[in-house]
């Protein structure tokens, strides 16, 4: 492993001979790349590779089970620095589907704690994403079509900043009143306390992909006329409240991340300029890293999907908001992931589907980048044995 780097959002530039040099003076420091350690607050990540939260739709009443343990644990054993548990609902009615994980009650803690413990035992940091689906809730699991579930099918009343359905034909969501909004904040607080007691070392607030907090941010889904709607300041209010409350209850040595959609990819919607302003505010509240994704607020968005298509958003937020970022989206090969870090686009690389295809992607990436990989102990003695022994 590399020498630990305590890295600020923008603490290096590339010198003419390839070494990293601090921007404030000419003293050379070890090159920061995909395999470098990163320390945020009191947590040191063994490299810059993160397993993104990915819904498995395999829980019952929000309870984690053996599938989640194996799914998440195998990627920890595969060498990533941080495993983030999928979007975990802070209320029962905040789930996307009946198969979502939840953390709205004490009963959810024991299986989640088992997962967090195993992840940490593999040298990986356990994280969890806290979420509320908003108007995109009460949906069937995707392999059954993902259609809206009616009440008679086990569905529930969805809520939103305004009574605007996600797409035509969906039930109209209930507009949250002041008491409902306060209840959402409290639900995030209670969920965060449980997550910390369960042993998670990184909390991520889900404010992306068209779910409730993103719905408040975007003028396409937020048509309110009170102090939670209209101006950018008002539309940011709920996200900022949640971030402020979670930072206040978290130990000082543990990091807080926020996932955002940097743009709605739709005219008149949330965009990168507003994202930069939000991230500036989040930094002042003690948020440590922005997980930069995009889209999913409206079904009509036209997204130019291509290799690294979201990486420029991570770079712009890192530079203009002066906050650490994570890059996501169609990052599949080690050399490109490394270039994202060495080129200063982001501080971490978040992998999703590629880790579904290859749980040991991080170990293979270490080999491809010329370093000696660290295998799980029960595997390492075997894979390193000389042929014929």
Secondary structure as UniProt FT lines:
FT   TURN            9..10
FT   STRAND          13..14
FT   TURN            16..17
FT   STRAND          20..21
FT   TURN            23..24
FT   STRAND          28..29
FT   TURN            34..35
FT   STRAND          38..40
FT   TURN            41..42
FT   STRAND          43..45
FT   STRAND          49..51
FT   TURN            61..62
FT   HELIX           66..77
FT   TURN            78..79
FT   STRAND          82..89
FT   HELIX           92..94
FT   TURN            98..99
FT   STRAND          101..102
FT   HELIX           106..108
FT   HELIX           109..121
FT   TURN            122..123
FT   STRAND          125..131
FT   HELIX           134..136
FT   HELIX           142..144
FT   HELIX           151..153
FT   STRAND          159..160
FT   TURN            168..169
FT   STRAND          174..175
FT   HELIX           178..197
FT   TURN            198..199
FT   STRAND          202..207
FT   TURN            209..210
FT   HELIX           212..217
FT   TURN            219..221
FT   TURN            227..228
FT   HELIX           232..249
FT   TURN            252..253
FT   STRAND          255..261
FT   TURN            267..268
FT   HELIX           272..284
FT   TURN            285..286
FT   STRAND          289..293
FT   TURN            299..300
FT   TURN            307..310
FT   HELIX           311..321
FT   STRAND          324..327
FT   HELIX           334..342
FT   TURN            343..344
FT   STRAND          348..351
FT   HELIX           353..357
FT   TURN            359..360
FT   HELIX           361..368
FT   TURN            369..370
FT   HELIX           377..383
FT   TURN            387..388
//
